[in-house]
Amino acid sequence: MHSCTSLIYRSILKLKLFSLLLSLGVTYHTKAEVGFSTGDEFSTRTRVGSLTLVCPRETRVVYCSDHILFPIDHDYLTFPQNINADIVRVSRVNSRGQVRTKSSRILGNSGKSAKTFNLWVKTLFQRPLLAMGVNTLKYEFINDGDTVKQGEFTVVVNEGENKYCEHIVMSGMPGDCMNPHSLCGVYFTRTSCK
């Protein structure tokens, strides 16, 4: 009789453990149901290198560097296809307390944003959504002006390695010779430095 009770007790414990693990799995799945298509962890990479620029009147060495996000700096937001919305907004509060918000239309029940979100590129007219470290992003799905779903997810940006690119020689047009750093993008492409 004692061994039968012990067997039943172990079976109940296994069932409870299985239920707990299953519920943890379901909880994890619902947390990760909205996010970027390449995942929730990125790393930075600093690329540095130099080129010799040959111009009609002079030859000069140009030093190039940039700070890129790996594996991608623009990405689609993905989510369950059953969300009935036409717009999705993603926002983050930066270190100065400013809210940075980006939005995209949603095409039908595609389960992804119609356009990519700028995660890292910073220019005069663009500001990135992410920053170094842990980023808590809030999302809001909107249908005909009404919020139908909202929540948040986390994306981590880790400090990555430095990449040293090979030195090359390039010929420049007059405009390039006056503004040599405009060739840095071409330089990184030609050297296939990623």
C-alpha positions as CSV (number, residue, x, y, z in Angstrom):
1,M,0.0,0.0,0.0
2,H,2.8,2.4,0.9
3,S,4.5,1.9,-2.5
4,C,1.3,2.6,-4.3
5,T,0.8,5.9,-2.4
6,S,4.4,6.8,-3.2
7,L,3.9,6.1,-6.9
8,I,0.7,8.2,-7.0
9,Y,2.6,11.0,-5.1
10,R,5.5,10.9,-7.6
11,S,3.0,11.0,-10.5
12,I,1.3,14.0,-9.1
13,L,4.6,15.8,-8.6
14,K,5.7,15.0,-12.1
15,L,2.3,16.3,-13.4
16,K,2.7,19.5,-11.4
17,L,6.2,20.0,-12.6
18,F,5.2,19.4,-16.2
19,S,2.3,21.9,-15.8
20,L,4.7,24.5,-14.3
21,L,7.2,24.0,-17.1
22,L,4.4,24.3,-19.7
23,S,3.1,27.5,-18.1
24,L,6.6,28.9,-18.1
25,G,7.0,28.0,-21.8
26,V,3.6,29.7,-22.6
27,T,4.6,32.8,-20.6
28,Y,7.9,33.1,-22.4
29,H,6.2,32.7,-25.8
30,T,3.7,35.5,-25.0
31,K,6.6,37.8,-24.0
32,A,8.4,37.2,-27.3
33,E,5.3,37.4,-29.5
34,V,6.3,41.0,-30.6
35,G,9.8,41.8,-31.6
36,F,12.3,42.4,-34.4
37,S,12.6,39.7,-37.1
38,T,16.3,39.1,-36.4
39,G,15.8,38.7,-32.6
40,D,16.3,40.7,-29.4
41,E,20.1,40.8,-29.2
42,F,22.4,42.9,-31.3
43,S,26.0,44.0,-31.1
44,T,28.0,47.0,-32.3
45,R,31.0,46.9,-34.4
46,T,33.5,49.7,-35.0
47,R,35.0,49.7,-38.5
48,V,38.2,51.6,-39.1
49,G,40.5,51.9,-42.1
50,S,42.2,54.2,-44.5
51,L,42.5,54.8,-48.2
52,T,44.8,56.7,-50.5
53,L,42.8,59.2,-52.5
54,V,44.4,60.2,-55.8
55,C,43.1,63.6,-57.1
56,P,44.1,65.6,-60.1
57,R,46.1,68.1,-57.9
58,E,47.1,66.1,-54.9
59,T,47.2,62.6,-53.3
60,R,46.1,62.3,-49.7
61,V,45.4,59.6,-47.1
62,V,41.8,59.5,-45.8
63,Y,40.9,57.8,-42.5
64,C,37.4,56.3,-42.2
65,S,35.5,54.9,-39.2
66,D,31.9,54.1,-38.3
67,H,30.0,52.4,-35.6
68,I,27.5,49.8,-37.1
69,L,24.9,47.5,-35.6
70,F,25.3,43.8,-36.3
71,P,23.7,41.8,-37.9
72,I,21.4,44.6,-39.3
73,D,20.7,48.3,-38.6
74,H,17.1,48.4,-40.0
75,D,14.6,45.6,-39.3
76,Y,11.0,44.6,-39.5
77,L,8.8,44.3,-36.5
78,T,7.0,40.9,-36.3
79,F,3.9,40.0,-34.4
80,P,1.0,37.5,-34.4
81,Q,-1.0,37.6,-37.6
82,N,-4.3,37.8,-35.7
83,I,-3.8,41.4,-34.5
84,N,-6.4,43.5,-36.3
85,A,-4.5,46.8,-36.8
86,D,-3.4,49.1,-39.6
87,I,-0.5,50.9,-37.8
88,V,2.1,49.9,-35.2
89,R,4.1,52.4,-33.1
90,V,7.3,51.5,-31.3
91,S,8.8,54.0,-28.8
92,R,11.7,54.2,-26.3
93,V,12.6,56.8,-23.7
94,N,16.2,57.8,-24.2
95,S,18.7,58.7,-21.4
96,R,17.7,62.4,-21.5
97,G,14.0,61.5,-21.0
98,Q,13.0,62.2,-24.6
99,V,10.6,59.7,-26.2
100,R,11.7,58.5,-29.6
101,T,8.7,57.0,-31.5
102,K,8.7,55.3,-34.9
103,S,5.7,53.9,-36.7
104,S,4.8,51.8,-39.7
105,R,1.7,50.7,-41.6
106,I,0.7,47.0,-41.5
107,L,-0.2,45.2,-44.7
108,G,-3.1,42.9,-44.0
109,N,-2.5,39.9,-41.9
110,S,1.2,39.7,-42.8
111,G,2.5,39.5,-39.2
112,K,5.1,42.2,-39.9
113,S,5.4,45.9,-40.4
114,A,5.2,47.3,-43.9
115,K,8.6,49.0,-43.5
116,T,11.7,48.5,-41.5
117,F,12.5,50.5,-38.3
118,N,15.8,52.4,-38.1
119,L,17.5,50.7,-35.2
120,W,21.0,52.4,-35.3
121,V,21.6,54.9,-38.2
122,K,22.1,58.4,-36.9
123,T,22.2,61.3,-39.4
124,L,21.1,64.9,-39.6
125,F,17.6,63.8,-40.4
126,Q,17.4,60.3,-38.8
127,R,17.5,59.2,-35.2
128,P,17.9,55.5,-34.2
129,L,15.4,53.6,-32.0
130,L,18.0,51.7,-30.0
131,A,20.9,52.7,-27.8
132,M,23.8,50.8,-26.2
133,G,22.7,48.4,-23.4
134,V,19.2,47.2,-22.5
135,N,16.4,48.9,-24.4
136,T,12.8,48.6,-23.2
137,L,10.6,49.3,-26.2
138,K,6.8,50.0,-25.9
139,Y,4.6,49.0,-28.8
140,E,1.1,50.1,-29.7
141,F,-1.2,48.6,-32.4
142,I,-3.8,51.0,-33.7
143,N,-6.9,50.3,-35.8
144,D,-8.9,53.2,-37.2
145,G,-7.4,55.5,-34.5
146,D,-8.1,53.2,-31.6
147,T,-5.4,51.3,-29.6
148,V,-6.2,47.5,-29.9
149,K,-3.1,46.1,-28.3
150,Q,-0.1,47.5,-26.4
151,G,2.8,46.1,-24.4
152,E,6.6,46.1,-24.3
153,F,9.6,44.0,-25.2
154,T,13.3,44.2,-24.5
155,V,16.2,44.5,-26.9
156,V,19.9,44.3,-25.8
157,V,22.7,46.0,-27.7
158,N,26.2,44.7,-26.7
159,E,29.5,46.3,-27.3
160,G,31.2,44.4,-30.0
161,E,34.6,44.1,-31.6
162,N,36.7,46.5,-33.7
163,K,37.2,45.6,-37.3
164,Y,40.3,46.9,-39.1
165,C,39.8,47.1,-42.8
166,E,42.5,46.9,-45.5
167,H,44.1,50.0,-47.1
168,I,43.2,50.7,-50.7
169,V,43.9,53.3,-53.4
170,M,41.0,55.1,-55.0
171,S,40.7,57.8,-57.7
172,G,38.5,60.7,-56.9
173,M,36.3,63.1,-58.9
174,P,36.7,66.8,-58.1
175,G,33.8,66.7,-55.6
176,D,35.3,63.7,-53.8
177,C,38.6,65.5,-53.5
178,M,37.0,68.5,-51.9
179,N,35.0,66.2,-49.5
180,P,37.1,63.1,-49.1
181,H,35.2,61.6,-46.2
182,S,32.1,61.2,-48.4
183,L,34.0,58.2,-49.9
184,C,34.1,56.2,-46.6
185,G,30.9,54.4,-47.4
186,V,32.3,53.4,-50.8
187,Y,35.5,52.4,-49.2
188,F,33.8,50.0,-46.7
189,T,31.8,48.5,-49.6
190,R,34.8,48.0,-51.8
191,T,36.8,46.4,-49.1
192,S,33.8,44.2,-48.1
193,C,34.6,45.2,-44.5
194,K,31.6,44.3,-42.3
